[in-house]
Amino acid sequence: MVIASDVVPVRGSEFSVLLRRVREANLLDRRLRYYGWKSALTAAAFVAGWVAFFVIGDSWWTLLVAAFLALVFSQIAFLGHDAGHKQIFAGRKANYLYGLIAGNLAIGLSIGWWTSNHARHHAHPNTEGMDPDAMGVLAFSGERARTGKGWRRFIFRYQGWLFFPLLLLEGGSLHWKSIVAVFRWPIANRVWEGALLAAHFVGLLSAAFLVLSPGKALVFIAVQQGLFGLYMGSTFAPNHKGMEVLPEGDNTDFLRRQVLTSRNVRGSFLVDLAMGGLNYQIEHHLFPSMPRANLRHAQPIVASFCDEIGVPYCETSLFESYRQALTHLDEVGRHAK
């Protein structure tokens, strides 16, 4: 299996020129201090959320804790994402162990499944029949929308309107895919992956039903998981939806394939924090192993280089990115008859 971060472009390519500039700026160097304090603050927020849950006890006020934990789960997911791309440590094993703790144990997502699935997306972004994100419940092209039948056709037809409501189910979908992968996918360390996933779910359900009445427990889990999925999906929505969709078997070169299918969201400290650095989607796709903290420094280098070689570089505001993405989904959905 080819991992996107392991792709080595041919010598003398345009990408190799850009890669040299990025390396000369030391932007591929590890940022252990950054990830140290980032991990510590996120872990503290995780612990604080659960302490508040137990202190508040059997009360509807725990729904505020559910919302807070949804945000914290998403921040942990961003760290797991970075570990999966080998952004944190130089070695594969250390990143994998970090991913097991952050993904499987803390939030109930299999790092083995996610890394394998996400690598396919990076290798073939927005490519029909090859990018798993372009083959999900939504249609990215009119050709795919026309193939929808039954309930799938209904979703395709109204996907622009259903997008955010569907995201409320995304957390449950990620958990289910993780569980299925442990049993059916050829992932490494299956026993450890499964044991840590089980520990997460047993811990979550035990806490909810031991502290809360059954009704409150179910609502707590629904709110926490629903908002977790909504937050995660909202951070991924601006990245590729509404950008160029490539046909299966497309042979566009690496640099153009990554840039033309990705959209950046103009950053600020709050945008960078809220989106886990994924607002620098173009830079992330070009250099998946680049530490998150370095992406904003790479952005002007990449934008300038794209201007030099005449490759369109898309960057918008956050709300404009949603407008473009939802408009595209609605236009594509009109092909579903």
C-alpha positions in Angstrom: 0.0 0.0 0.0 1.4 3.5 -0.9 1.2 6.1 1.8 0.8 9.6 0.5 3.6 10.9 2.7 6.0 8.3 1.2 5.4 9.4 -2.4 8.7 10.6 -4.0 8.1 12.7 -7.1 10.5 12.2 -10.0 13.8 14.1 -10.0 13.6 17.5 -11.7 9.9 17.8 -11.4 8.2 21.1 -10.5 7.4 19.6 -7.1 11.0 18.8 -6.4 11.8 22.5 -6.8 9.1 23.4 -4.3 10.2 20.6 -1.9 13.7 22.0 -2.0 12.5 25.5 -1.0 10.4 24.0 1.9 13.4 21.9 3.1 15.7 24.9 3.0 13.2 26.7 5.3 13.4 23.8 7.7 9.7 23.3 7.6 9.8 19.5 7.5 11.7 19.4 10.8 9.8 17.8 13.8 8.2 20.2 16.4 8.3 18.1 19.5 8.0 21.0 21.9 4.8 22.2 20.1 3.2 18.8 20.2 4.3 18.4 23.8 2.4 21.4 25.1 -0.5 20.8 22.7 -0.9 17.3 23.9 -0.7 18.3 27.5 -3.3 21.0 27.2 -5.7 18.8 25.3 -5.2 15.9 27.8 -5.9 18.4 30.6 -9.1 19.5 28.9 -10.2 15.9 28.4 -9.6 15.1 32.1 -11.4 18.4 33.2 -14.4 17.5 31.1 -14.8 14.1 32.7 -14.2 15.5 36.2 -16.9 18.1 35.6 -19.2 15.3 34.4 -18.8 13.3 37.6 -19.0 16.4 39.8 -22.3 17.7 38.2 -23.8 14.2 38.5 -27.3 13.2 37.4 -28.4 16.5 35.9 -29.3 17.9 32.5 -26.4 20.3 33.0 -24.2 17.5 31.9 -25.3 18.2 28.4 -23.0 21.3 28.5 -20.2 18.9 29.4 -21.3 16.7 26.4 -20.8 19.7 24.1 -17.5 20.5 25.7 -16.3 16.9 25.3 -17.4 16.9 21.7 -14.9 19.8 21.1 -12.2 18.0 23.0 -12.7 14.8 21.2 -12.3 16.7 17.9 -9.0 18.2 19.1 -7.8 14.8 20.1 -8.8 13.5 16.6 -6.7 16.3 15.1 -3.7 15.1 17.1 -4.4 11.5 16.0 -4.5 12.7 12.5 -1.1 14.3 12.8 0.4 11.1 14.3 -1.1 9.1 11.5 0.8 11.3 9.1 4.1 11.0 11.1 4.1 14.7 11.9 4.9 14.3 15.6 7.8 11.9 15.8 10.4 10.8 13.3 9.7 7.1 13.8 6.6 5.2 12.6 6.3 3.2 15.8 6.1 6.2 18.2 3.5 7.9 16.0 1.5 4.7 15.9 1.6 4.3 19.7 0.5 8.0 20.1 -2.3 7.3 17.6 -3.5 4.2 19.6 -3.8 6.3 22.7 -5.4 9.3 21.1 -7.6 7.5 18.6 -8.5 4.0 19.9 -8.5 4.7 23.6 -9.4 8.3 24.0 -12.1 8.8 21.3 -12.9 5.3 20.0 -11.5 5.6 16.5 -9.1 2.9 15.1 -5.8 4.5 14.1 -5.0 1.5 11.9 -8.2 1.8 9.9 -8.0 5.6 9.7 -4.4 5.6 8.5 -5.1 3.1 5.7 -8.3 4.8 4.6 -6.9 8.3 4.8 -3.8 7.4 2.9 -6.0 6.4 -0.1 -7.6 9.8 0.1 -4.2 11.6 0.1 -2.9 9.6 -2.8 -6.0 10.2 -5.0 -7.9 13.3 -3.6 -11.3 13.9 -5.3 -10.7 11.1 -7.7 -13.8 9.0 -8.5 -13.5 5.3 -7.8 -10.2 5.9 -5.9 -10.7 8.4 -3.1 -12.9 6.9 -0.4 -14.1 10.3 0.7 -15.5 10.8 -2.8 -17.3 7.4 -2.7 -19.3 7.9 0.5 -22.8 9.0 1.2 -22.5 12.2 -0.9 -22.0 12.6 -4.6 -19.2 14.9 -5.7 -20.0 14.7 -9.5 -23.1 14.6 -11.6 -22.1 11.3 -13.0 -22.2 9.6 -9.6 -25.4 11.4 -8.6 -27.1 9.9 -11.6 -26.2 6.4 -10.4 -28.1 6.8 -7.1 -31.1 4.6 -6.4 -33.6 4.3 -3.6 -32.6 6.1 -0.4 -29.2 7.0 -1.9 -30.8 8.9 -4.8 -32.9 10.8 -2.3 -29.8 11.8 -0.3 -27.9 12.7 -3.5 -30.9 14.9 -4.7 -31.1 16.9 -1.5 -27.5 16.6 -0.3 -26.9 20.3 -0.2 -29.7 20.6 2.4 -29.0 17.4 4.2 -25.2 17.9 4.6 -25.1 19.4 8.1 -27.9 17.2 9.5 -26.1 14.1 8.2 -22.9 15.2 10.0 -24.7 14.6 13.3 -24.4 10.9 12.4 -20.7 11.1 11.4 -19.4 10.2 14.9 -21.4 7.0 15.0 -20.3 6.2 11.4 -16.6 6.6 12.3 -17.0 4.4 15.4 -18.8 1.7 13.3 -16.2 1.7 10.6 -13.4 1.4 13.2 -15.1 -1.7 14.8 -15.7 -3.3 11.4 -12.1 -2.7 10.4 -10.8 -4.4 13.5 -12.7 -7.6 12.6 -12.4 -7.5 8.8 -9.6 -5.3 7.6 -6.0 -6.6 7.5 -4.8 -4.1 10.0 -1.7 -4.6 12.1 -1.9 -5.2 15.9 -5.6 -6.2 15.6 -5.7 -7.4 19.3 -4.4 -4.1 20.7 -6.6 -2.1 18.4 -9.7 -4.0 19.4 -8.8 -4.0 23.1 -8.3 -0.3 23.3 -11.5 0.4 21.3 -13.4 -1.9 23.7 -11.9 -0.1 26.7 -13.1 3.2 25.3 -16.6 2.1 24.7 -16.9 0.3 28.0 -15.6 3.4 29.8 -17.9 5.8 28.0 -21.0 3.7 28.5 -20.2 2.9 32.1 -19.7 6.5 33.0 -22.9 7.6 31.3 -25.2 4.9 32.8 -23.6 4.8 36.3 -23.8 8.5 36.8 -27.0 9.4 34.8 -30.5 8.0 34.7 -31.0 5.9 31.5 -32.8 8.6 29.7 -30.2 11.3 30.5 -27.4 8.9 29.6 -28.8 8.2 26.2 -29.3 11.9 25.5 -25.8 12.7 26.8 -24.3 10.2 24.5 -26.4 11.4 21.5 -25.5 15.0 22.1 -21.8 14.3 22.6 -21.4 12.0 19.6 -23.7 14.2 17.4 -21.8 17.3 18.1 -18.5 15.5 17.7 -19.5 14.3 14.2 -20.8 17.8 13.3 -17.6 19.5 14.4 -15.4 16.9 12.6 -17.4 17.0 9.4 -17.5 20.8 9.4 -13.7 21.0 9.6 -13.4 18.7 6.6 -16.2 20.2 4.5 -14.2 23.2 3.2 -11.2 21.2 2.1 -12.2 19.5 -1.1 -16.0 19.8 -1.7 -16.6 22.0 -4.7 -13.0 21.7 -6.0 -12.0 19.8 -9.2 -13.2 16.2 -9.4 -10.8 13.9 -11.3 -12.0 10.9 -13.3 -10.8 7.4 -12.3 -7.4 6.6 -13.8 -6.5 10.3 -14.0 -2.7 10.9 -14.5 -2.4 14.5 -13.4 1.0 15.1 -11.9 1.4 15.0 -8.1 1.6 18.8 -7.5 -1.4 19.7 -9.6 -3.5 16.8 -8.3 -3.0 18.0 -4.8 -3.4 21.7 -5.4 -6.3 21.7 -7.8 -8.5 19.5 -5.7 -7.9 21.3 -2.4 -9.1 24.6 -0.9 -7.4 26.7 1.8 -9.3 28.7 4.4 -7.7 32.0 5.4 -6.2 31.5 8.8 -6.0 33.3 12.1 -5.1 31.8 15.5 -8.8 30.9 16.1 -9.3 29.4 12.7 -6.0 27.4 13.0 -7.1 26.1 16.4 -10.7 25.3 15.4 -9.7 23.5 12.2 -6.7 21.7 13.6 -4.5 23.3 10.9 -6.6 21.6 8.1 -7.4 25.1 6.8 -3.9 24.9 5.2 -5.2 22.0 3.2 -3.1 22.6 0.1 0.1 22.6 2.1 -1.0 19.6 4.1 -1.7 17.6 0.9 1.6 18.5 -0.7 3.6 17.8 2.5 1.5 15.4 4.7 4.3 14.8 7.2 4.9 18.5 7.8 4.2 19.4 11.4 0.9 21.3 11.8 2.7 24.3 13.3 4.8 24.7 10.1 1.9 24.8 7.6 1.2 28.5 8.0 4.9 29.2 7.3 4.8 27.0 4.2 1.7 28.7 2.8 3.3 31.8 1.3 6.1 29.7 -0.2 3.5 27.3 -1.9 1.2 30.2 -3.0 4.1 32.0 -4.6 5.4 28.9 -6.3 1.9 28.1 -7.7 1.8 31.6 -9.1 5.2 31.1 -10.7 4.1 28.0 -12.6 0.6 29.1 -13.3 -1.3 26.7 -11.1 -4.5 28.1 -9.6 -4.3 28.3 -5.8 -7.7 28.5 -4.1 -8.0 30.3 -0.7 -11.2 31.7 0.7 -12.8 32.8 3.9 -14.4 30.1 6.1 -18.0 31.1 5.3 -17.2 31.4 1.6 -15.7 27.9 1.6 -19.0 26.6 3.0 -21.0 28.5 0.4 -18.9 27.1 -2.4 -19.1 23.5 -1.0 -22.8 23.6 -0.4 -23.6 25.2 -3.7 -21.5 22.5 -5.5 -23.3 19.7 -3.6 -26.7 21.2 -4.5 -25.8 21.6 -8.2 -24.5 18.0 -8.3 -27.6 16.7 -6.5 -29.8 18.1 -9.3 -28.5 15.3 -11.6 -30.2 12.7 -9.4 -33.5 12.1 -11.0 
